Amino acid sequence: MLDETAMRAELADHYDLTPSLSCAEELADVYAKMDRVISPPDWAIYAPYVKAILALKKQRNAVILAHNYMTPEIYHGIADVVGDSLQLAIKATEVEADVIVQCGVHFMAETSKILNPSKTVLIPDMDAGCSLAESITADGIAEMRAKYPGAPVVTYVNTTAEVKAASDICCTSSNAAQIVAAQDSDTVIMTPDQYLAQNVAKQVPNKRIVWWAGSCIVHEQYTAKDLRDYRAWNPGTRIIAHPECPPDVIAEADFSGSTSGIIDYVHRERPEKAMLVTECSMASNISDELPDVDFVGPCNMCPYMKKITLEKVLWSLHSMQGAVEVDPEIAARARVSVERMIDLSRRLVV
């Protein structure tokens, strides 16, 4: 576990991290991307960290990949690439930097390492796990194969390298239906998200989809009644849900899509009011780009994503601690599953 007291003492010895109005003004162009959701006093706190990280990135020849669920000061302040799991996986194959800092959860850093075995991949907090990824093991994959002999295993990227290595192909929420539809078998095993599988089953009715009973602690909390009650209380709100939500929640929504799909939808449709049925930071990260959209309603926070902070990103680049390693044999097999997904996704787009 990270010794945060020792970390702060070490950082204080090397960087001036005192809240600074002059530093905030120096980085005014960066702040302009998030000034609707971060107050000037808070930006004066964050700016010294952002300045130090931007400088250290150059020294380390590092690139920062940040998931859409990161907080605005990370998403807009220091990230070189932002996106959903598929976008980050693809970008991880293209980066030329020596060091990748993964602002997301552990399985995302593992995926970057699988695709870049010769690079250093850092995660700012090793405890940034994922309840969904932890819900299944390679033994669970073997159990599903025994129950449905010959059926291909399509595994969500929200899994460990060991699980990816035991699967035939990976998917993300943005390409799951297309990946499943492209399988030759009539029966397809999907792991580990039961709700994504059930929602994909409605999109691909010609396939028999069987699933592992895992779920995301953020998205499983939403209920159809919540959405109906909110719509009654605030009519005219466009409700946009992530496909990790239960099917009855998706049925109440106006649109369902991956995090990148949600962002594209809001940019395209420009609803007067929008409720994003997903992790809290999504609305904050696109708010400044869409001043004409009023983002309303409840949201649920991912405690794992929120373990990644500016302070910890700075520490990872300063200390070069938090390197993610994957057993080479497991990585080689997992790489096949991830690369199959990326290759098929690219072909489906053409």
Buried (B, 14 or more C-beta within 10 A) or exposed (E): EBEEEEBEEBBEEEBEBEBBEEBBEBBEEBBEBBBBBBEEEBBBBBBBBBBBBBEBBEEBEBBBBBBBBBBBBBBBBBBBBBBBBBBBBBBBEEBEBEBBBBBBBBBBBBBBBBBBEEBBBBBBBBEBBBBBBBBBBBEBBEEBBEEBEEBBBBBBBBBBBBBBBBBBBBBBBBBBBBBBBBBEBEBBBBBBBBBBBBBBBEBBEEBBBBBBEBBBBBBBBBBBEBBEEBBEEBEEBBBBBBBBBBBBBBBBBBBBBBBBBBBEBBEEEEBEBBBBBBBBBBBBBBBBBBEEBBBBBEBBEBEBBBBBBBBBBBBBBBEEBBBBEBEEEBBEBBBBBBBBBBEBBEEEEE
